[in-house]
Amino acid sequence: MSQAQPASAVIAISSHVARGSVGNRAMVFALERLGFETWSVPTILLPRHRGYGAVEAIVPDDGAFARLLDALVDGGRAAAVAGIVTGYFATAGEARAAAALVASAKAARPDALYLCDPVIGDSEKLYVPDDLASAVRDTLLPLADIATPNAFECAWLAGATDPRSATDPDYAALARALPPPAILVTSAPAMMRGHIANLLVTEREAILFEHPKVETHAKGTGDLLAALLLARRLKGQSIAKATETALASLFEVIAKTAKAGGDELMLPAFQDALVSPLASIVARRLGPRQIGRGGVR
């Protein structure tokens, strides 16, 4: 008897922490809360986020990791995969294995969506080895339908000569130089004082989304945003509406976590915000004169 397969499975590939709400802990919670059967693949095992201090990590062997991915979709299971989201990788070999998985899933199901969250650098520098960053750029990014780089990652992935020294880069132009048809540049320059901005760039338009900045030490916001954005696209929302909804959920969780004094995203406590966010996000469609040298004007 053949085994029934889920109609809308999502594969989440990223880091796993035993304690906290980062990496796959955040992504899987959000995806399952929004109704998706989720297959979770850890790229590295940690007791907690490294932001709290150095900890010993367990990294799977590249060969074993590749075999795990192969086994995940063997027996025709790739046809059940509606979406894939990738985040942090520990090695270049893992990134290449994930690229092979994405290619297999898309061959079996052409409408499958792949979201790539690069997770290779921040604060004007790479924090992964060069070969890993290059593997993300060269093997994963060309397969992605959506990518969610932060501002530094966007510049590096687009081949800016030296993104560390670039001043006022044109993020819309940099984003359009990347292969995915939709790019959400997180931590883009905001137009309003005291706000955080995210710039959605497609071939036809650029939309700046802003919400008030919230002071918090909680990590995992990028992981949560990636999962929420993919989930909303899989539920049929346009890329613009999916971005707005995902950001509303993210902002609400961050704000409530900060108000409660949490040092980790309090996803179980505020899970209703993932499903039906009440927060408002300011969205501006930008014209060519607003997206010139200097980024968003």
Summary of the structure (lengths in Angstrom):
residues: 297
radius of gyration: 18.2
end to end distance: 60.7
largest distance: 61.7
contacts: 1012
relative contact order: 0.13
helix: 39%
strand: 23%
